[in-house]
Every structure is written in C-alpha cells, then in structure tokens.
Amino acid sequence: MQHKVIVAGVGMVPFAKPGASEPYNIMGAQATRQALVDAGIEYTSVQQAYVGYVYGDSTCGQRALYPVGMTGIPIVNVNNNCSTGSSALFLARQAVQSGAADCVLALGFEQMQPGAIKAAFTDRPTPFEQFDDATDALVGHPEIPLALRYFGGAGKAHMDKYGTQLETFARIRAKASRHAVNNPLALFRKEVTTEDVMASPMLWDGVMTRLMACPPTCGAAAAVICSESFARKHHLNVKVCITAQAMTTDFDSTFDSKDMMRVVGYDMAREAGRQVYEQAGIGPGDIDVVELHDCFAQNELITYEGLGLCREGGAEKFVRDGDNTYGGKVVTNPSGGLLSKGHPLGATGLAQCHELTHQLRGTADKRQVKDARVALQHNLGLGGACVVTLYQSV
C-alpha cells in the first residue's frame, strides 16, 4: 500500500559566502527548528531523519540534530554529491510512502570553503576517474578547472551542435538575478544585465564567463515529510504533496555517446523526468514552476531539453522568447537558482523543496508564480545521481 506524501513544513537559513555563516551544526539545527515550527509539530513526532552533506566528518547529522532533540530515532547520513539534499528527500519520501514511518525529517547543510570544489582525499582512486578521462578526451584544456570543463564542455557541445550563442547563457544568468532580487534568503540579490554577464571575466574564452558559474556557498534547509493520515490527525497543512519522484544514476551512454552533455547528466535527467511524468500521469506542458540545477548557466539550458520543457535543440529559442520566466511558459528558478541563491551542496535540494512548497502554498511573496499548482524539481550530482520530484497543490 502506498501512502500519500505531504510536505508539512519547510525551513531554510539565508545562504552565505564561506566564512560568513554559522557552523554547519548551528545552521542545520536552525533549519530543522524552522521546519518543525512551520509544520506545527515537535521534534518528538519525528520518527526518522535523513541528513545530507558532502564535506564533513561521519555523523555530522547527529551533531546538528542532537541540540534539537535526542529521541533515539534513526538518523541516516547521506552523501550523493550535489544531489545530496534531494537524495535525503528521496529517502524520507520513500519511508513515508511505503508506510515504514508516518513523519520523517529531511535535512541538508554545507559548510564550504572558498574556491573551486576539490577532492578531500588524494590518497585513493577518485570516483570521477571516468568522467575526467572522458572530459580530457572530449574537451582537453587541462589548464582549466575540472568543474568548468565539465559544464563548459557541455555548453560548448550544445553550441557546436545547435549554434547556440554565448549570449544565451548570459541571458539565463541575468534572469536568475532578476528572480533573486525578491528572495531574502539568496546569496546574491543584485540584478545584473545580460551585458554585465558578458563583460565579466572570461573563464574559458568564448565558452563561459565568471558570472555564468554558481558560487561556493554555506547554508541549510529542511523539510518535514509525513503521511496524509498523520497530517490530518495532527491538523497539519496538507496543501502540498509529492505526487511523483525518481532517482537515476548514470547509463552506458554517459561515456559511450562521446557527448559532454551526457557526461554531465543529460540522460539521467531525461529518464528521471520520464519516470516522474509517467507516475503522475502528466507531461512537461502541465508544469507551472521549476527549480532546476543551474550550477552553471550552461547546465540550466541543456536541462530545459532534458526535462522536456522544450524540444531538443530548442533551448535557445525558449530562452530568447522569455518562456523560462514570469509571463512565459514555465517560471524557472524563481528563487534565483544556484547561480544567485547559491549552492551549498547538501542543502541545495532541500532549498529547492522550500521554494516550491511556498510557491504551491501561494506564500512566495513577490516571487509568487500566479496560480501555481504543479511544480517540478531537478537536482543533479555528478558521479552520479539525479533526483526529479513532482509536487502538486491540493
């Protein structure tokens, strides 16, 4: 028997630059308390917790939750690279849907260091060996940091295949900044123009400027997930439910296709989206609002196509027609996305959940998407995992 899954409460702390935030345990506890207050329950009602983070020692989840309460519940620590927060959400939703638990907490946080992401352990094989080898063969440019080569390479593959212009990626970044102006929890709230993005320092000539990349960020977000019966018994808000969800990992095509778009997760996103649409019995045209994984403006563009929001090869027109923002076909990243809101790896998926829950409740203030009823979330981690979640208001 499958149980209807409700998002009863969400919490999130303002995202900050490395060195400007509280420690991970403080942020995690704050986001948890906010989610509990938002739900209207005590921590003693939580039966399980799934806690996501990428950079941290073992059992950081316990360190963050013990100040909230020590009730002996299972606390599972989760690490799935940049899709960690949504992986925690996936496990929480699965526990409730299966009937294993009635009320579960999903928490994600990250206390990051300045600069590019790098490996913490250099004395053992890297999980990115195949990705690095594929990128070396398809992209070259060993002088450029790997993350830029991954996603810049994917953007260049789209440019080469479809004639996409660099300015189109700049338009995506400018759109993110316009949305973030109205998000008090976002790291960057200053609006920038397409021209500003194009004029920012070039990280890869003709392929990517600095403003097209998301910043390292610290932050935390949480969600209380429960069954409909639990919510109604305790008089909780039942307006937002998770009606479909899928997690995918890499396919042979990731490397066999010799395509950088697939190296960075295009096929994972496409398949996860397909599963979700099939589970929910709807299509991409039914989506009102999307929070997707725009770690680079290039990834946002190729994900439009991967999720079926536009046809393959149609992303540039989608952007230039304004179909990715207010007044267009589907409002994408009203929070400002990773590009403006920030990307604390373990918190990102749950920050997306926070935004979409408020959108479907109608409580997103100046960011509110009019008449939002159906919302889609896409969270990607290289190495790899992709989680796509569909929310609906009832």
PEVEN-V978046 format. One record per residue. N is the residue number from 1. RES is the residue in one letter. OMEGA is omega in radians with two decimals (none if undefined). BURIAL is I if it has 16 or more other C-alpha atoms within 10 Angstrom, else O. Layout:
N&RES&OMEGA&BURIAL / N&RES&OMEGA&BURIAL
This chain:
1&M&3.11&O / 2&Q&-3.10&O / 3&H&3.08&I / 4&K&-3.02&I / 5&V&-3.09&I / 6&I&2.93&I / 7&V&-3.00&I / 8&A&-3.11&I / 9&G&3.10&I / 10&V&3.09&I / 11&G&-3.11&I / 12&M&3.06&I / 13&V&3.08&I / 14&P&3.12&I / 15&F&-3.03&I / 16&A&3.05&I / 17&K&3.06&I / 18&P&-3.12&I / 19&G&-3.11&O / 20&A&-3.10&O / 21&S&2.94&I / 22&E&3.04&O / 23&P&-3.06&I / 24&Y&-3.06&I / 25&N&3.10&I / 26&I&3.13&I / 27&M&-3.12&I / 28&G&3.12&I / 29&A&3.14&I / 30&Q&-3.13&I / 31&A&3.12&I / 32&T&3.14&I / 33&R&3.10&I / 34&Q&-3.13&I / 35&A&3.12&I / 36&L&3.10&I / 37&V&3.14&I / 38&D&3.11&I / 39&A&-3.10&I / 40&G&3.11&I / 41&I&3.03&I / 42&E&3.13&O / 43&Y&3.14&I / 44&T&3.10&O / 45&S&-3.11&O / 46&V&-3.06&I / 47&Q&3.09&I / 48&Q&3.06&I / 49&A&3.04&I / 50&Y&-2.99&I / 51&V&-3.08&I / 52&G&3.00&I / 53&Y&-3.13&I / 54&V&-3.10&I / 55&Y&3.13&I / 56&G&3.12&O / 57&D&3.12&O / 58&S&3.10&O / 59&T&3.00&O / 60&C&3.11&I / 61&G&3.09&I / 62&Q&-3.12&I / 63&R&3.14&O / 64&A&-3.05&I / 65&L&-3.12&I / 66&Y&3.09&O / 67&P&3.11&O / 68&V&3.11&I / 69&G&3.09&O / 70&M&-3.00&O / 71&T&3.08&O / 72&G&-3.10&O / 73&I&3.02&O / 74&P&3.02&O / 75&I&-3.08&I / 76&V&3.12&I / 77&N&-2.96&I / 78&V&3.05&I / 79&N&3.10&I / 80&N&-3.12&I / 81&N&-2.99&I / 82&C&3.07&I / 83&S&-3.07&I / 84&T&-3.11&I / 85&G&3.12&I / 86&S&3.05&I / 87&S&3.05&I / 88&A&3.10&I / 89&L&3.11&I / 90&F&-3.13&I / 91&L&3.10&I / 92&A&3.12&I / 93&R&-3.13&I / 94&Q&3.14&I / 95&A&-3.14&I / 96&V&-3.10&I / 97&Q&-3.12&I / 98&S&-3.08&O / 99&G&3.12&I / 100&A&3.11&O / 101&A&3.14&I / 102&D&-3.08&I / 103&C&-3.02&I / 104&V&3.08&I / 105&L&2.94&I / 106&A&-3.09&I / 107&L&3.04&I / 108&G&3.11&I / 109&F&3.05&I / 110&E&3.00&I / 111&Q&-2.99&I / 112&M&3.06&I / 113&Q&3.11&O / 114&P&3.04&O / 115&G&-3.08&O / 116&A&3.07&O / 117&I&3.13&O / 118&K&-3.11&O / 119&A&3.08&O / 120&A&-3.10&O / 121&F&-3.09&O / 122&T&-3.09&O / 123&D&-3.09&O / 124&R&-3.12&O / 125&P&3.09&O / 126&T&3.07&O / 127&P&-3.11&O / 128&F&-3.06&O / 129&E&-3.14&O / 130&Q&3.13&O / 131&F&3.14&I / 132&D&3.13&I / 133&D&3.12&O / 134&A&-3.13&I / 135&T&3.07&I / 136&D&-3.08&O / 137&A&-3.04&O / 138&L&-3.00&I / 139&V&-3.01&I / 140&G&3.12&O / 141&H&-3.14&O / 142&P&-3.13&O / 143&E&-3.11&O / 144&I&3.11&O / 145&P&-2.99&O / 146&L&-3.10&I / 147&A&3.10&I / 148&L&3.12&I / 149&R&3.09&I / 150&Y&-2.98&I / 151&F&2.99&I / 152&G&3.09&I / 153&G&3.09&I / 154&A&3.09&I / 155&G&3.12&I / 156&K&3.10&I / 157&A&3.09&I / 158&H&3.11&I / 159&M&-3.11&I / 160&D&-3.06&O / 161&K&-3.00&O / 162&Y&-3.12&O / 163&G&-3.13&O / 164&T&-3.10&I / 165&Q&3.10&I / 166&L&-3.12&I / 167&E&3.14&I / 168&T&3.06&I / 169&F&3.10&I / 170&A&3.10&I / 171&R&3.11&I / 172&I&3.13&I / 173&R&3.12&I / 174&A&3.08&I / 175&K&3.12&I / 176&A&-3.11&I / 177&S&3.11&I / 178&R&3.12&I / 179&H&-3.06&I / 180&A&3.10&I / 181&V&-3.08&I / 182&N&-3.14&I / 183&N&-3.11&I / 184&P&-3.14&O / 185&L&-3.09&I / 186&A&3.12&I / 187&L&-3.12&I / 188&F&-3.10&I / 189&R&3.10&I / 190&K&3.11&O / 191&E&3.04&I / 192&V&-3.13&I / 193&T&3.04&O / 194&T&3.14&I / 195&E&3.08&O / 196&D&-3.12&O / 197&V&3.13&I / 198&M&-3.10&I / 199&A&3.12&O / 200&S&-3.04&O / 201&P&-3.12&O / 202&M&3.09&O / 203&L&3.13&I / 204&W&-2.97&I / 205&D&3.11&O / 206&G&-3.03&O / 207&V&-3.05&I / 208&M&2.98&I / 209&T&-3.05&I / 210&R&-3.08&I / 211&L&3.09&I / 212&M&-3.13&I / 213&A&3.11&I / 214&C&-3.11&I / 215&P&2.94&I / 216&P&-2.95&I / 217&T&3.01&I / 218&C&3.13&I / 219&G&3.14&I / 220&A&3.07&I / 221&A&-3.06&I / 222&A&3.08&I / 223&A&3.01&I / 224&V&-3.10&I / 225&I&-3.12&I / 226&C&3.07&I / 227&S&3.12&I / 228&E&-3.13&I / 229&S&3.09&I / 230&F&-3.11&I / 231&A&-3.11&I / 232&R&3.11&O / 233&K&-3.09&O / 234&H&3.06&O / 235&H&3.13&O / 236&L&3.12&I / 237&N&-3.12&I / 238&V&-3.04&I / 239&K&-3.04&O / 240&V&3.09&I / 241&C&3.01&I / 242&I&-3.07&I / 243&T&3.09&I / 244&A&3.14&I / 245&Q&3.11&I / 246&A&2.99&I / 247&M&3.07&I / 248&T&2.97&I / 249&T&-2.97&I / 250&D&3.06&I / 251&F&3.06&O / 252&D&-3.09&O / 253&S&3.11&O / 254&T&-3.12&I / 255&F&-3.06&I / 256&D&-3.07&O / 257&S&-3.09&O / 258&K&-3.06&O / 259&D&-3.10&I / 260&M&3.09&I / 261&M&3.13&I / 262&R&3.05&I / 263&V&-3.10&I / 264&V&2.89&I / 265&G&-3.13&I / 266&Y&-3.10&I / 267&D&3.05&I / 268&M&-3.13&I / 269&A&-3.11&I / 270&R&-3.11&I / 271&E&3.10&I / 272&A&3.08&I / 273&G&3.13&I / 274&R&-3.14&I / 275&Q&-3.11&I / 276&V&3.12&I / 277&Y&3.14&I / 278&E&3.13&O / 279&Q&-3.04&O / 280&A&-3.11&O / 281&G&3.11&O / 282&I&3.11&O / 283&G&-3.13&O / 284&P&-3.13&O / 285&G&3.13&O / 286&D&-3.06&O / 287&I&3.11&I / 288&D&-3.04&I / 289&V&-3.08&I / 290&V&2.87&I / 291&E&-3.12&I / 292&L&-2.92&I / 293&H&-3.12&I / 294&D&3.10&I / 295&C&2.98&I / 296&F&3.11&I / 297&A&3.13&I / 298&Q&-3.12&I / 299&N&3.08&I / 300&E&-3.09&I / 301&L&-3.09&I / 302&I&3.13&I / 303&T&3.01&I / 304&Y&-3.10&I / 305&E&-3.13&I / 306&G&-3.13&I / 307&L&3.11&I / 308&G&3.12&I / 309&L&3.00&I / 310&C&-3.13&I / 311&R&3.06&O / 312&E&-3.08&O / 313&G&-3.08&I / 314&G&-3.04&I / 315&A&-3.14&I / 316&E&3.10&I / 317&K&3.10&O / 318&F&3.14&I / 319&V&-3.06&I / 320&R&3.07&O / 321&D&-3.13&O / 322&G&-3.12&I / 323&D&-3.14&I / 324&N&-3.07&I / 325&T&-3.10&I / 326&Y&-3.09&I / 327&G&3.13&O / 328&G&-3.07&O / 329&K&-3.11&I / 330&V&-3.13&I / 331&V&-3.06&I / 332&T&3.14&I / 333&N&3.08&I / 334&P&3.11&I / 335&S&-2.96&I / 336&G&3.09&I / 337&G&3.13&I / 338&L&-3.08&I / 339&L&-3.12&I / 340&S&3.13&I / 341&K&-3.10&I / 342&G&-3.03&I / 343&H&2.95&I / 344&P&-2.79&I / 345&L&-3.08&I / 346&G&-3.08&I / 347&A&-2.95&I / 348&T&-3.10&I / 349&G&-3.14&I / 350&L&2.99&I / 351&A&3.05&I / 352&Q&3.09&I / 353&C&3.12&I / 354&H&-3.11&I / 355&E&-3.06&I / 356&L&3.06&I / 357&T&3.11&I / 358&H&3.09&I / 359&Q&-3.10&I / 360&L&3.03&I / 361&R&-3.05&I / 362&G&-3.06&I / 363&T&-3.10&O / 364&A&3.03&I / 365&D&-3.05&O / 366&K&3.12&O / 367&R&-2.97&I / 368&Q&3.01&I / 369&V&-3.04&I / 370&K&3.06&O / 371&D&3.14&O / 372&A&3.13&I / 373&R&-3.08&I / 374&V&-3.07&I / 375&A&-3.12&I / 376&L&3.12&I / 377&Q&3.12&I / 378&H&-3.10&I / 379&N&-2.98&I / 380&L&3.00&I / 381&G&3.09&I / 382&L&3.07&I / 383&G&0.00&I / 384&G&3.06&I / 385&A&3.07&I / 386&C&3.11&I / 387&V&3.06&I / 388&V&-3.06&I / 389&T&3.10&I / 390&L&3.11&I / 391&Y&3.04&I / 392&Q&3.04&I / 393&S&-3.07&I / 394&V&none&O
